[in-house]
């Protein structure tokens, strides 16, 4: 992928990759300072966005937690929540099906992976079998390392 300083003609530009969005790539940046230009650019260019139903649960719970703890002004939380909901509306939501749960039990056996991350990785892995070129977007180092192993 070219850096911001490189110029690429439209004909030379590779087709936008389909993306699997992990909630970590969206939630923390939105609550703290907004999406990074890199992540925003990837999302804006993607023709296909995918996430797990788990991402919707994780972000909803995070917004509740932020409100209960008073970590951010309510207006900022409401704006962030609105932005995240709009992003999820653009996504194809993959359900936490029996196949996903069974795959999560065995995915990346050589990696230290939390249960929720295993569910994300299983969803990504199964989706990648159906969607050529699907890329994982995450800020979680453990999840990124585990994804590289599958």
PANU-280560 format. One record per residue (C-alpha): chain; x, y, z; residue in one letter. Coordinates in steps of 0.001 Angstrom, whole numbers. Layout:
! PANU-280560
A|X|Y|Z|a
...
//
This chain:
! PANU-280560
A|0|0|0|x
A|1482|3370|-945|x
A|2374|5942|1675|x
A|632|9292|1760|x
A|3560|10894|-59|x
A|3461|8470|-2977|x
A|1288|9204|-5993|x
A|-525|6342|-7663|x
A|-2639|6738|-10785|x
A|-6195|5459|-10464|x
A|-5476|2746|-13042|x
A|-2496|1505|-10993|x
A|-4294|1596|-7657|x
A|-5154|-1893|-6407|x
A|-8808|-2675|-5799|x
A|-9856|-1919|-2217|x
A|-9588|-4978|-8|x
A|-12592|-6302|1850|x
A|-12108|-5716|5570|x
A|-13020|-7542|8759|x
A|-13290|-4903|11494|x
A|-12396|-5933|15017|x
A|-14018|-3717|17625|x
A|-10599|-2682|18999|x
A|-9765|-938|15728|x
A|-12906|1151|15981|x
A|-13802|1690|19614|x
A|-10609|2940|21232|x
A|-9751|5414|18474|x
A|-13310|6733|18284|x
A|-13496|7308|22030|x
A|-10021|8766|22377|x
A|-9304|10888|19330|x
A|-11162|9650|16301|x
A|-10160|7060|13758|x
A|-6598|7285|12540|x
A|-6289|8561|8985|x
A|-4944|5130|7948|x
A|-7912|3185|9373|x
A|-10414|5780|8160|x
A|-8910|5597|4670|x
A|-9102|1800|4613|x
A|-12723|1845|5746|x
A|-13741|4619|3347|x
A|-12229|2760|376|x
A|-13480|-722|1272|x
A|-16336|-2054|-789|x
A|-17012|-4821|1719|x
A|-16923|-4387|5490|x
A|-17505|-7321|7801|x
A|-17662|-7680|11548|x
A|-18967|-10135|14084|x
A|-22154|-9698|16081|x
A|-19668|-9756|18966|x
A|-18357|-6323|17891|x
A|-21798|-4803|18396|x
A|-21998|-6281|21893|x
A|-18462|-5192|22790|x
A|-18985|-1618|21653|x
A|-22406|-1295|23320|x
A|-20968|-2569|26613|x
A|-17978|-244|26297|x
A|-20221|2785|25839|x
A|-22237|1747|28899|x
A|-19015|1354|30910|x
A|-17678|4754|29804|x
A|-20959|6397|30800|x
A|-21146|4643|34185|x
A|-17566|5554|35041|x
A|-17936|9120|33748|x
A|-14744|8761|31723|x
A|-15878|11070|28910|x
A|-18346|13951|28605|x
A|-21786|12653|27574|x
A|-21769|14644|24333|x
A|-18493|13011|23280|x
A|-19811|9540|24128|x
A|-23054|10174|22235|x
A|-21113|11375|19164|x
A|-18796|8360|19291|x
A|-21707|5977|19736|x
A|-23510|7504|16758|x
A|-20371|7183|14606|x
A|-19832|3542|15582|x
A|-23474|2637|14950|x
A|-23279|4239|11510|x
A|-20165|2206|10768|x
A|-21807|-1040|11905|x
A|-24743|-295|9575|x
A|-22278|-405|6676|x
A|-21021|-3821|7743|x
A|-22137|-7288|6899|x
A|-22696|-8766|10367|x
A|-21565|-12357|10832|x
A|-23440|-14176|13546|x
A|-21923|-16132|16415|x
A|-23086|-19380|14885|x
A|-22357|-22903|15996|x
A|-19637|-23114|13306|x
A|-17973|-19943|14567|x
A|-18065|-21151|18177|x
A|-16692|-24577|17277|x
A|-13923|-23032|15176|x
A|-13062|-20625|18013|x
A|-12315|-23591|20245|x
A|-9474|-24746|17993|x
A|-8313|-21721|15996|x
A|-4637|-20708|16401|x
A|-3803|-23418|18949|x
A|-199|-22222|19269|x
A|-1231|-18675|20254|x
A|-2234|-17181|23595|x
A|-5682|-15861|22755|x
A|-8563|-14696|24922|x
A|-11974|-16247|24315|x
A|-13554|-13169|22717|x
A|-10542|-12725|20462|x
A|-10819|-16398|19474|x
A|-14415|-15716|18429|x
A|-13279|-12761|16300|x
A|-10469|-14803|14789|x
A|-12791|-17723|14049|x
A|-15277|-15394|12366|x
A|-12508|-13755|10333|x
A|-11057|-17135|9378|x
A|-14403|-18527|8228|x
A|-15270|-15325|6362|x
A|-11903|-15367|4612|x
A|-12765|-18774|3165|x
A|-15690|-17127|1379|x
A|-14322|-13651|672|x
A|-11063|-13514|-1240|x
A|-8530|-10997|34|x
A|-10311|-10313|3329|x
A|-8013|-8398|5673|x
A|-8255|-8088|9449|x
A|-8239|-4573|10878|x
A|-7355|-4621|14584|x
A|-5263|-2726|17101|x
A|-4904|-5853|19265|x
A|-1364|-7228|18914|x
A|-2270|-10717|20133|x
A|-5162|-10982|17684|x
A|-2976|-9708|14847|x
A|-283|-12296|15654|x
A|-2842|-15088|15887|x
A|-4393|-14055|12565|x
A|-1001|-14296|10912|x
A|-811|-17925|12032|x
A|-4071|-19052|10401|x
//
